[in-house]
Every structure is written in C-alpha cells, then in structure tokens.
Amino acid sequence: MSLKPILFDTEMVRALLEGRKTVTRRVVKPQPVLDGHLWKLGGAAWSDSVLSVPVMLGHSLYNRAPYQPGDVLWVRETWQVQRGGGYMYMADMIWPFCTSITPDWRCVPDIPWKPSNHMPREAARIFLQVTDVRCERLQEITSDQIDAEGFKGDLSWFQIDWDSAIKPIDFDRYGWEANPWVWVIEFERIGREEAKPTK
C-alpha cells in the first residue's frame, strides 16, 4: 500500500463527504492509439477486452495506472489556514461570500482560498482506499456509475462537469465528445488512522 494525493473540486468533495461518490475517472495519458485491431499504450498492445478488465498485480496495465488497488489516496481540496489555527475547507462553507470564518464565527471576506494542488498532506481530512481500477472509454459510463460518480444518475451534469475540468487546449482530445480512454478508479472512504502507508 502506498499513500498518494488526488485532487477533487469542491462539489465532488461534498459528494465524498456525503457518501455519494465512490468512483472517479481520470484521463489516460498518453491515450492508447489504434494500430490495426489493437490499441497501443506505452509500446505495449492490447485488445479492447484487455483494456476493459480490472487492473491487477501482474496485469500488463498495472504499472501504467496512476493508482492501484490497495493504494490510499489523500484528498486535496480548496483550503486555507484558519485564523486562530487549524484548517478550513471551501466545501464546508454555507455562505459563498465568506472566504473564512474566525474562531468566534465572524465572516471574513478578505482571505483568499488556497488551491487544492497547494494543499499539504497534514491538512488532508479525507482518505480513500482504492478497491478497483480499470480502463475504458469515457462514454461507456452506465447509469449506476453516474450515481457512483456523485451525479444521481444525471448524465448531462456529469458531461458538463467533465468538460469543465478539461483545459481548452486539450478539449478536442479529452472532452466528452472526444470519448477518451479513462482510468476508472473505485474506492471506499477510510479513517485517518487506517491511512498509514506501508512503503
């Protein structure tokens, strides 16, 4: 087991906290390239059936996946250091115009939030253990999987959320309509005490 960071936007952090999100999709980079009847990724070739199986120890996709079953992920989210000590998280904010709440519960609108990719591990409060990883096309997502993504079966909202996370320069390659290959990463939430790496 290893401990690795993973980023989620504020709405997805809320879905994690509410127990509505148990899977995430991440773009495969580089994308597999079709060569005849086989897809090639990193010099190796697979058929569609091989790309769609779970990633297991000893499997040819194992070392190419960003996470493997058993890994523990610590969630990076939008955050800040609270006045008076401790951390605050945007996902907890009830009042959007407030950027901070002081220890005596006064709204402070002048403290900027820090981006998730700058969040240190000691500030993490959400830990996830990977239970399954597989590779498939983005548009192969099912209704059950849309639920597990935290979108209550609403494909249109999943599409909008997916596209909003893609940089404009990458939209033609990784947007919904491009139907890219993605890693499907399933997980369960665990406590901080369980999130201790073994290597």
C-alpha positions as CSV (number, residue, x, y, z in Angstrom):
1,M,0.0,0.0,0.0
2,S,1.2,3.5,-0.8
3,L,-0.2,6.9,0.1
4,K,-0.8,9.2,-2.9
5,P,-2.6,12.6,-3.4
6,I,-5.7,13.1,-5.6
7,L,-7.4,16.4,-6.4
8,F,-11.2,16.9,-6.3
9,D,-13.2,20.1,-6.9
10,T,-15.4,21.5,-4.2
11,E,-18.7,19.9,-5.4
12,M,-17.0,16.5,-5.6
13,V,-15.6,16.9,-2.1
14,R,-19.1,17.5,-0.9
15,A,-20.2,14.3,-2.7
16,L,-17.4,12.4,-1.0
17,L,-18.4,13.8,2.5
18,E,-22.0,12.8,1.9
19,G,-21.0,9.3,0.8
20,R,-22.4,9.8,-2.8
21,K,-19.1,9.5,-4.6
22,T,-17.3,6.1,-4.7
23,V,-15.6,6.3,-8.1
24,T,-13.7,8.8,-10.2
25,R,-12.5,8.9,-13.8
26,R,-9.1,10.3,-14.9
27,V,-7.8,10.6,-18.5
28,V,-5.3,8.0,-19.6
29,K,-2.1,9.9,-20.7
30,P,-0.9,9.2,-23.3
31,Q,-4.1,8.0,-25.0
32,P,-3.9,4.5,-26.5
33,V,-3.5,4.5,-30.2
34,L,-5.4,2.1,-32.5
35,D,-3.0,0.1,-34.7
36,G,-4.9,-2.4,-36.8
37,H,-7.1,-4.3,-34.4
38,L,-5.0,-3.5,-31.3
39,W,-4.7,-0.5,-29.0
40,K,-1.2,0.5,-28.1
41,L,-0.2,2.3,-25.0
42,G,3.4,2.9,-24.0
43,G,4.8,0.5,-26.5
44,A,2.6,-2.4,-25.5
45,A,-0.6,-3.5,-27.3
46,W,-4.0,-4.7,-26.1
47,S,-7.4,-5.6,-27.5
48,D,-10.5,-3.7,-26.2
49,S,-11.3,-6.7,-24.0
50,V,-7.9,-6.5,-22.2
51,L,-8.1,-2.7,-21.8
52,S,-11.5,-3.1,-20.1
53,V,-10.5,-5.6,-17.4
54,P,-9.7,-4.6,-13.8
55,V,-6.0,-3.6,-13.2
56,M,-4.5,-6.3,-11.0
57,L,-1.0,-7.0,-9.7
58,G,0.9,-8.7,-12.6
59,H,-1.5,-7.4,-15.2
60,S,0.1,-5.6,-18.1
61,L,-1.8,-2.4,-17.3
62,Y,-0.8,-2.4,-13.7
63,N,2.3,-0.2,-13.8
64,R,0.6,2.3,-16.2
65,A,-2.3,3.1,-13.9
66,P,-1.9,6.2,-11.7
67,Y,-3.3,4.2,-8.7
68,Q,-3.5,0.5,-7.9
69,P,-6.0,-1.5,-5.7
70,G,-4.9,-1.1,-2.1
71,D,-3.4,2.4,-2.6
72,V,-4.6,5.0,-0.1
73,L,-5.4,8.4,-1.5
74,W,-5.4,11.7,0.5
75,V,-7.8,14.2,-1.0
76,R,-6.5,17.6,-1.9
77,E,-9.3,20.3,-1.9
78,T,-9.6,24.1,-1.8
79,W,-8.5,25.1,1.7
80,Q,-6.9,27.8,3.9
81,V,-5.3,28.2,7.3
82,Q,-8.0,29.4,9.7
83,R,-7.4,32.5,11.8
84,G,-6.5,31.2,15.3
85,G,-5.1,27.9,13.9
86,G,-6.3,24.8,12.1
87,Y,-7.7,24.4,8.6
88,M,-10.8,25.4,6.8
89,Y,-12.3,23.9,3.6
90,M,-14.4,25.6,0.9
91,A,-16.7,22.5,0.8
92,D,-17.9,23.3,4.3
93,M,-18.8,26.9,3.6
94,I,-22.5,27.8,3.8
95,W,-22.0,31.4,2.8
96,P,-20.2,31.7,-0.6
97,F,-19.3,35.3,0.0
98,C,-17.3,34.4,3.1
99,T,-13.7,33.3,2.5
100,S,-13.1,32.5,6.1
101,I,-14.8,32.2,9.5
102,T,-12.9,33.3,12.5
103,P,-12.8,31.2,15.7
104,D,-15.6,33.5,17.1
105,W,-17.7,32.8,14.0
106,R,-17.4,36.1,12.3
107,C,-17.4,36.1,8.5
108,V,-14.2,37.3,6.9
109,P,-14.4,38.1,3.2
110,D,-10.8,39.2,2.5
111,I,-8.8,36.0,2.9
112,P,-8.1,34.2,-0.4
113,W,-8.7,30.4,-0.7
114,K,-5.7,28.3,-1.5
115,P,-5.9,26.0,-4.5
116,S,-6.2,22.3,-3.9
117,N,-2.8,21.5,-5.6
118,H,-1.1,23.5,-2.9
119,M,-2.6,21.6,0.0
120,P,-0.1,19.8,2.2
121,R,-0.8,16.3,3.4
122,E,-1.1,17.3,7.0
123,A,-4.2,19.4,6.1
124,A,-6.0,16.4,4.5
125,R,-9.1,15.2,6.2
126,I,-10.5,12.7,3.6
127,F,-8.8,9.4,2.8
128,L,-9.8,6.9,0.2
129,Q,-8.7,3.3,-0.3
130,V,-8.6,2.1,-4.0
131,T,-10.7,-1.1,-4.4
132,D,-10.6,-1.4,-8.3
133,V,-9.0,0.2,-11.3
134,R,-9.9,-0.5,-14.9
135,C,-9.5,1.2,-18.3
136,E,-12.5,2.1,-20.6
137,R,-13.9,4.7,-22.9
138,L,-15.5,7.7,-21.2
139,Q,-18.9,7.3,-22.9
140,E,-19.1,3.7,-21.7
141,I,-20.3,5.1,-18.3
142,T,-23.5,3.5,-17.1
143,S,-26.4,4.9,-15.0
144,D,-25.1,3.1,-11.9
145,Q,-21.7,4.6,-12.5
146,I,-23.1,8.1,-12.9
147,D,-24.7,7.6,-9.5
148,A,-21.3,6.4,-8.1
149,E,-19.7,9.5,-9.6
150,G,-22.0,11.6,-7.4
151,F,-24.4,12.9,-10.1
152,K,-27.6,11.0,-9.1
153,G,-28.0,9.4,-12.5
154,D,-27.8,12.7,-14.4
155,L,-25.6,12.1,-17.4
156,S,-25.9,15.7,-18.6
157,W,-24.5,17.1,-15.4
158,F,-21.7,14.5,-15.5
159,Q,-20.8,15.6,-19.0
160,I,-20.8,19.3,-18.0
161,D,-18.7,18.6,-15.0
162,W,-16.2,16.5,-17.1
163,D,-15.9,19.2,-19.8
164,S,-15.4,22.0,-17.2
165,A,-12.3,20.2,-15.9
166,I,-10.6,19.9,-19.3
167,K,-8.2,22.7,-20.4
168,P,-9.4,24.4,-23.6
169,I,-6.2,23.3,-25.4
170,D,-7.0,19.7,-24.6
171,F,-10.7,19.8,-25.3
172,D,-10.5,18.1,-28.7
173,R,-8.6,15.2,-27.2
174,Y,-10.1,14.7,-23.7
175,G,-13.6,16.3,-23.8
176,W,-16.8,14.3,-23.6
177,E,-17.3,14.3,-27.4
178,A,-13.7,13.0,-27.9
179,N,-14.7,9.9,-25.9
180,P,-11.1,9.4,-24.5
181,W,-9.9,6.3,-22.7
182,V,-10.1,6.9,-19.0
183,W,-8.9,5.2,-15.8
184,V,-12.0,4.2,-13.7
185,I,-10.9,4.3,-10.1
186,E,-13.2,2.9,-7.5
187,F,-12.6,3.5,-3.8
188,E,-14.0,3.4,-0.3
189,R,-13.6,6.1,2.4
190,I,-11.4,5.2,5.4
191,G,-10.3,6.9,8.5
192,R,-7.1,8.8,9.1
193,E,-5.8,6.0,11.4
194,E,-6.2,3.5,8.5
195,A,-4.3,5.7,6.0
196,K,-0.8,4.8,7.0
197,P,1.5,3.8,4.2
198,T,3.4,0.5,4.3
199,K,6.0,1.7,1.9
